[in-house]
Amino acid sequence: MRIRCVGHACLEIETRGLRVVTNPWWEGPAYGRQWYPWPTPQPAGLATRPIDYVFLSHGRDDHFHSPTLRTLQRDATALVPELVAERLGRRLREQIGFCEVLELRHGRTATLRRRLRATAYVNVTDSILVLEDGDRVLVDANVALRGAPAAVVDHFVRLLRDRHPSIDTLFLGYTAGSWFPNCVRLPGKNDRAVARAHEERFRDAFSRIVADLRPRLACASDGSYALVEPHLRWMNDVRLSTEEPDARFARRHPQNGTRVHLILPNDVIEGVDLVPGATARADRDEMERAYGSVLRAACESARALAPRLPDEVLALVERLDQRVRNNAGRLAGRPPFEIDLRLRDNPGLALRVRFDGRQARAETGPARAPRARLEIKADLLDAAIREERGLESILVGSGAVASIESAEDMAHIRGLFSLLSPRPSGWQRLLAELRASPRRQAAALLSQRWPLALYLGSRLGLLPRVDELRGLASEPHLSRAAA
């Protein structure tokens, strides 16, 4: 088995005369031009070469990247997990044009061509791929366990260890890569200290999973991206200045026999032997140079904000008003709130969303100082209310900054997100899919009952949650006084 890192979460795997490509992303930015692939991916003509299988672990933009998928030859067989709240196969057929799609049910092994075996383990909205060719066992966990409650992580670690006791190569995400908590402003919160603590927690989770699974080689992956908006670049700085995952693992687990490597574009693994490519490790100095070279056009585009014309703003407000009115039923029983959406394109102007406990409406007016507000570009707001997955440009792509007075106000921000999206989330989405296809969904729910039950325990407060804001401002090492 030969594995080449193309970049970020994309691997080119060659075994038994077959070529498998995972999570391809190299054709432009993701999340509404918020994330740019960097260090630069190295597809090396992959789009023109025969591909037997394309695996997509989940539906978010840096893994299910439509512009890149459209460059590939469509005669490949797409492998996707059977998710309970989304049908990736249908998206591939209808939006990209793939003809052959194989859904992998949680925990059930599929035998592909030439006796290559593929197993997907589904963690609600994400998945882990295991490939076995008779000689080697590859586990591509990418970000399927990132941010999951400890009980969920432990469940999947036990499952992998029981079913695949001898793992040759493990690919595992190690960086935070999310909107929360970096894009939440709270009085007394030290943004850099909180971001660093968040990154260190993910590095620690990486080390713990690797130590428990004990693969022969573990590759830290899924961290090759850059934010180019001037007000977001500090996040790159924090991420790149945090202790790297291989160094952290060596320090935390000096007696563990696993070799750990931060995988970079064009690194190659032959069996379990690593052949480094020419890509240098990213650091803050490399990042600064990239702003003026390979990312220069992206940085200039991010700075070029042209004010929206009055008619454009009016049309946006009308679409926003219609959307929040239609979605008000999602917030039944929740307390009222009022939030300003401040357009970065039009400083001084706010789009105000009010929810009175039953109904919601949107209007425009001068910016005020409510308890909660959201700063966002007009095109990202428009995408959030128009596109099924547009909200991910905020929630994953860091496309908005929320300012709140207390941790309790975060519930209002989440309520706003429920109002904005045309696509229901969480259990509402699951129930919608269950009504649309009861037999398929019932089988998927049955196979995934344990991770779903563990997540439900987290929601009900029986297990610790990973996105708590409470205490961030009061902990001494995270307060502004510690800056």
C-alpha positions in Angstrom: 0.0 0.0 0.0 1.3 3.4 -1.1 -0.2 6.6 0.4 0.5 10.1 -0.8 -0.7 13.2 1.0 -2.2 15.6 -1.5 -3.0 18.2 1.2 -5.3 18.8 4.2 -7.5 15.6 4.4 -6.9 14.4 0.9 -5.0 11.1 0.4 -4.1 9.3 -2.8 -3.9 5.6 -1.9 -2.6 2.9 -4.3 -3.0 -0.7 -3.5 -3.8 -3.9 -5.4 -3.7 -1.9 -8.7 -6.4 0.4 -7.5 -6.4 4.1 -6.8 -8.5 5.5 -3.9 -8.7 9.3 -3.3 -10.2 10.6 0.0 -11.8 14.0 0.6 -10.3 15.9 -2.4 -9.9 19.7 -1.9 -7.5 21.7 -4.0 -9.6 23.7 -6.5 -10.0 27.0 -4.8 -11.2 28.1 -1.3 -13.9 26.6 0.9 -16.7 28.0 3.1 -17.5 31.1 1.0 -13.9 32.0 0.5 -13.1 31.8 4.2 -10.6 28.9 4.1 -7.8 28.5 1.6 -5.8 25.3 1.3 -2.3 26.0 2.6 0.4 24.7 2.5 -0.5 24.4 -1.2 -2.0 21.0 -2.1 -0.1 18.8 -4.6 -2.7 17.0 -6.8 0.1 16.3 -9.4 -2.4 15.7 -12.2 -4.7 13.6 -10.1 -7.8 14.9 -11.9 -6.6 13.4 -15.2 -5.6 10.0 -13.9 -7.9 7.0 -13.5 -9.4 6.9 -10.1 -11.3 3.8 -8.9 -12.8 5.0 -5.7 -13.4 8.5 -4.1 -14.2 8.5 -0.4 -16.0 11.4 1.3 -16.1 11.2 5.0 -18.8 13.9 5.5 -20.6 16.7 3.8 -18.7 19.8 4.9 -17.0 22.0 2.3 -13.3 21.1 3.0 -14.1 17.4 2.5 -17.0 17.5 0.1 -15.6 20.3 -2.1 -17.8 20.6 -5.2 -15.4 22.5 -7.4 -12.7 19.9 -6.8 -15.0 17.0 -7.2 -16.1 18.4 -10.6 -12.6 18.2 -11.9 -12.4 14.4 -11.3 -13.4 11.7 -13.8 -17.0 10.7 -12.9 -16.5 7.0 -13.7 -15.0 6.5 -10.3 -17.1 4.8 -7.6 -18.0 7.2 -4.8 -17.8 5.7 -1.3 -19.8 7.6 1.3 -21.0 6.8 4.9 -24.7 6.2 5.5 -25.5 9.2 7.7 -28.7 9.5 9.7 -29.3 13.2 8.9 -27.9 13.6 5.3 -27.7 11.7 2.1 -24.3 12.3 0.6 -24.9 9.9 -2.3 -27.9 11.9 -3.5 -25.8 15.1 -3.4 -23.0 13.4 -5.5 -25.5 12.1 -8.1 -27.6 15.3 -8.4 -25.0 18.1 -7.9 -21.7 16.5 -9.1 -22.8 13.9 -11.6 -21.3 10.7 -10.1 -23.2 7.7 -11.5 -22.0 5.0 -9.1 -22.3 5.6 -5.4 -21.8 3.0 -2.7 -23.2 3.9 0.8 -21.2 2.2 3.6 -23.4 1.3 6.6 -21.9 1.8 10.0 -19.6 -1.0 11.0 -20.4 -3.2 8.0 -17.5 -4.2 5.8 -17.8 -3.9 2.0 -15.6 -5.9 -0.3 -14.5 -3.7 -3.2 -12.7 -4.8 -6.4 -9.7 -7.0 -6.1 -10.7 -8.0 -2.5 -10.0 -4.5 -1.0 -12.1 -4.2 2.1 -13.7 -0.9 3.2 -15.4 -0.3 6.5 -17.0 3.0 7.7 -17.7 3.8 11.3 -20.2 6.7 11.5 -20.1 9.3 14.2 -23.4 11.0 13.7 -22.4 13.5 11.0 -18.9 12.3 10.2 -17.1 9.0 9.6 -14.0 6.9 9.9 -12.7 4.8 7.0 -10.8 1.6 7.4 -9.1 0.1 4.3 -7.6 -3.4 4.4 -5.8 -5.0 1.5 -4.7 -8.2 3.2 -1.2 -6.8 4.1 -1.9 -3.4 5.6 -4.6 -1.7 7.7 -5.2 2.0 7.1 -7.5 4.0 9.4 -8.5 7.4 8.2 -10.2 9.0 11.1 -9.6 12.6 9.9 -11.9 14.8 12.1 -14.6 12.3 12.9 -13.6 12.3 16.6 -12.7 16.0 16.8 -14.6 17.8 19.6 -16.6 14.7 20.5 -17.4 14.0 24.2 -14.9 11.7 25.8 -17.4 8.9 26.1 -18.0 9.0 22.3 -14.3 9.0 21.7 -13.8 6.1 24.0 -16.6 4.1 22.3 -15.0 4.4 18.9 -11.5 3.7 20.2 -12.8 0.5 21.7 -14.6 -0.4 18.5 -11.5 0.2 16.4 -9.2 -1.7 18.8 -11.6 -4.7 19.0 -12.2 -5.0 15.2 -8.8 -3.8 14.0 -6.2 -4.7 16.7 -3.2 -4.2 14.4 -3.3 -0.8 12.7 -0.5 0.1 10.4 -1.3 3.7 9.5 -3.6 6.1 11.3 -4.6 9.5 9.9 -6.2 11.8 12.6 -7.1 15.4 12.8 -5.3 17.5 15.5 -6.5 21.1 15.2 -9.6 22.9 16.3 -10.8 24.3 12.9 -14.2 25.7 14.0 -16.0 29.0 14.6 -16.5 28.3 18.3 -15.1 29.7 20.6 -12.6 31.9 18.6 -15.3 34.0 17.0 -17.2 34.7 20.2 -16.5 38.0 22.0 -17.3 38.0 25.7 -16.4 40.6 28.4 -13.4 39.4 30.3 -12.5 36.7 27.7 -8.9 36.7 26.4 -9.4 35.5 22.8 -5.9 34.3 22.3 -5.6 32.5 25.6 -9.0 30.7 25.0 -8.0 29.8 21.4 -4.6 28.4 22.6 -6.3 26.4 25.3 -8.8 25.1 22.7 -5.9 24.1 20.4 -4.0 22.4 23.2 -7.1 20.4 24.1 -7.4 19.0 20.6 -3.6 18.2 20.5 -4.1 16.3 23.8 -7.1 14.4 22.3 -5.0 13.5 19.3 -2.2 12.1 21.6 -4.7 10.2 23.7 -6.4 8.5 20.8 -3.0 7.6 19.2 -1.7 6.2 22.5 -4.9 4.1 22.9 -4.9 2.7 19.3 -1.2 2.2 19.1 -0.8 2.2 15.3 2.7 1.6 13.8 2.5 5.1 12.2 0.2 8.0 13.1 -0.1 11.0 10.8 -1.5 14.3 12.1 -3.7 15.5 9.2 -6.5 17.8 8.3 -4.8 21.0 9.3 -3.6 22.5 6.0 -5.7 25.7 5.7 -5.4 29.4 6.2 -7.8 32.2 7.1 -7.1 35.4 5.1 -9.5 37.9 6.5 -7.4 40.6 8.3 -9.5 40.2 11.5 -9.2 36.4 11.5 -5.4 36.0 10.9 -4.6 35.9 14.5 -6.2 32.4 14.6 -3.6 31.2 12.1 -0.9 32.6 14.5 -2.3 30.8 17.5 -2.7 27.5 15.6 0.8 27.6 14.2 2.5 28.6 17.5 0.9 25.8 19.5 3.1 22.8 20.1 3.0 20.5 17.1 1.2 17.2 17.5 4.2 14.9 17.0 6.3 16.8 19.5 3.4 16.8 22.0 2.9 13.1 21.6 6.6 12.4 22.2 6.5 14.5 25.3 3.3 13.0 26.7 3.9 9.4 25.7 7.7 8.8 25.6 7.4 5.0 26.0 4.8 4.5 23.3 6.2 2.7 20.2 4.1 4.6 17.7 5.9 6.9 15.3 4.0 10.2 14.9 4.4 12.6 11.9 2.7 15.8 10.9 1.7 14.9 7.3 2.4 17.5 4.6 1.6 17.7 0.9 3.6 15.2 -1.2 4.7 13.2 1.8 4.6 9.5 0.8 4.1 6.4 2.9 5.4 3.1 1.5 4.0 0.4 3.7 4.8 2.1 7.0 8.0 3.8 5.8 7.7 7.6 5.5 9.3 9.5 2.6 9.0 13.2 3.3 8.2 15.5 0.4 9.6 19.0 -0.2 6.8 20.9 1.6 8.2 22.8 4.6 6.4 22.7 8.0 4.1 25.7 8.4 5.1 28.2 11.0 4.3 31.9 11.5 7.1 33.1 9.4 6.0 30.9 6.5 2.5 32.1 7.0 3.5 35.8 6.7 5.5 35.0 3.5 2.4 33.2 2.1 0.2 36.3 2.7 2.5 38.1 0.2 2.9 35.3 -2.3 0.6 32.3 -2.9 -2.2 33.8 -0.8 -1.7 37.4 -2.0 -4.7 37.5 -4.3 -6.9 35.9 -1.6 -5.8 38.5 0.9 -6.4 41.4 -1.5 -9.9 40.1 -2.3 -10.7 39.8 1.4 -9.7 43.4 2.0 -11.8 44.7 -1.0 -15.2 45.2 0.7 -17.5 47.3 -1.5 -20.6 48.7 0.2 -23.9 47.1 -0.9 -26.2 49.4 -2.7 -29.5 50.4 -1.0 -31.6 48.2 -3.3 -29.3 45.2 -2.6 -29.6 45.8 1.1 -33.4 46.0 0.9 -33.6 42.8 -1.1 -31.4 41.1 1.5 -33.6 42.3 4.3 -36.7 41.0 2.5 -35.1 37.6 2.1 -33.9 37.5 5.7 -37.4 38.5 7.0 -39.1 35.8 4.9 -36.6 33.2 6.2 -36.9 34.0 9.9 -40.7 34.2 9.7 -40.8 30.8 8.1 -38.4 29.2 10.6 -39.9 30.8 13.8 -41.6 27.5 14.7 -38.2 25.9 15.3 -37.8 28.0 18.4 -41.1 27.2 20.0 -41.0 27.7 23.8 -37.7 29.6 23.8 -37.4 33.0 25.4 -37.5 36.2 23.3 -34.4 37.8 21.9 -33.2 40.6 19.7 -29.9 40.5 17.7 -28.2 43.0 15.4 -26.6 41.6 12.3 -24.0 44.2 11.3 -22.8 44.1 7.7 -19.1 44.5 7.4 -19.7 45.7 3.9 -21.9 48.6 5.2 -20.5 49.9 8.5 -23.1 51.6 10.7 -26.0 49.6 9.3 -27.6 46.8 11.1 -30.2 44.2 10.1 -32.2 43.5 13.3 -33.8 40.1 14.0 -36.5 40.0 16.7 -38.1 36.9 18.2 -41.0 37.4 20.6 -41.4 33.8 21.7 -43.7 32.9 18.9 -42.9 34.9 15.8 -39.7 36.3 14.2 -39.1 39.2 11.9 -36.2 41.2 10.4 -35.8 44.9 9.7 -33.0 47.3 9.0 -31.9 50.3 11.0 -28.9 52.1 12.6 -26.5 49.9 14.6 -27.2 49.9 18.3 -25.8 48.1 21.3 -28.0 45.0 22.1 -26.9 42.2 24.3 -26.0 40.1 21.3 -24.8 41.0 17.8 -23.2 39.3 14.8 -20.7 40.9 12.4 -20.9 39.3 9.0 -20.4 40.0 5.3 -23.5 40.4 3.2 -22.6 37.5 0.8 -22.2 35.1 3.7 -25.4 36.1 5.3 -27.2 35.7 1.9 -25.6 32.2 1.5 -26.8 31.2 5.1 -30.4 32.0 4.3 -30.4 30.7 0.7 -28.2 27.6 0.6 -28.8 24.4 2.4 -25.3 24.3 3.8 -24.6 28.0 3.7 -24.5 28.4 7.5 -21.3 26.3 7.6 -19.4 29.3 6.2 -20.1 30.8 9.7 -20.0 27.7 11.9 -17.0 26.1 10.4 -15.5 28.8 8.2 -15.4 31.5 10.9 -17.4 33.8 8.6 -19.0 35.8 11.5 -18.0 37.3 14.9 -20.6 37.2 17.7 -20.4 39.7 20.6 -22.4 38.8 23.7 -22.7 40.2 27.2 -22.8 36.9 29.0 -22.5 33.2 28.3 -26.2 32.9 28.6 -26.6 35.1 25.5 -25.0 32.4 23.4 -28.3 30.6 23.4 -29.8 33.6 21.5 -27.0 33.4 18.9 -27.8 29.7 18.4 -31.4 30.6 18.1 -30.5 33.1 15.4 -28.7 30.4 13.5 -31.8 28.1 13.6 -33.8 31.0 12.1 -31.4 31.6 9.3 -30.8 28.3 7.7 -33.2 26.7 5.2 -32.0 23.3 6.6 -33.1 22.2 10.0 -30.4 21.0 12.3 -29.8 18.4 14.9 -32.8 16.3 15.9 -35.1 18.3 13.7 -33.1 17.3 10.7 -33.0 13.7 11.8 -36.8 13.6 12.2 -37.2 15.2 8.7 -35.1 12.5 7.1 -36.9 9.8 9.1 -40.2 11.0 7.7 -38.8 11.1 4.2 -37.3 7.6 4.2 -38.4 5.7 7.3 -37.0 2.3 6.4 -33.5 3.5 5.5 -33.4 5.8 8.5 -34.6 3.2 10.9 -31.8 0.8 9.8 -29.2 3.6 10.1 -30.4 4.6 13.6 -30.3 1.0 14.8 -26.7 0.5 13.6 -25.6 3.9 15.1 -27.6 3.6 18.3 -24.6 3.8 20.7 -22.9 6.9 19.5 -26.3 8.6 19.1 -27.2 7.7 22.7 -23.9 9.0 24.0 -24.5 12.3 22.1 -28.0 12.5 23.6 -26.5 12.1 27.0 -24.3 15.0 26.3 -27.2 17.2 25.2 -29.2 16.3 28.3 -26.3 17.2 30.6 -25.5 13.7 31.6 -22.1 13.9 29.9 -19.8 17.0 29.7 -20.3 19.1 26.6 -17.3 20.4 24.6 -18.7 23.8 23.6 -19.4 25.3 27.0 -18.8 29.0 27.4 -19.5 29.2 31.1 -16.3 29.8 33.0 -14.2 31.1 30.1 -14.2 34.6 31.4 -13.8 33.7 35.1 -10.8 31.3 34.8 -7.7 33.2 35.7 -5.5 31.9 32.8 -8.2 32.8 30.3 -9.1 36.3 31.5 -7.9 39.5 29.9 -5.8 40.1 33.0 -3.6 37.2 31.9 -2.8 38.8 28.5 
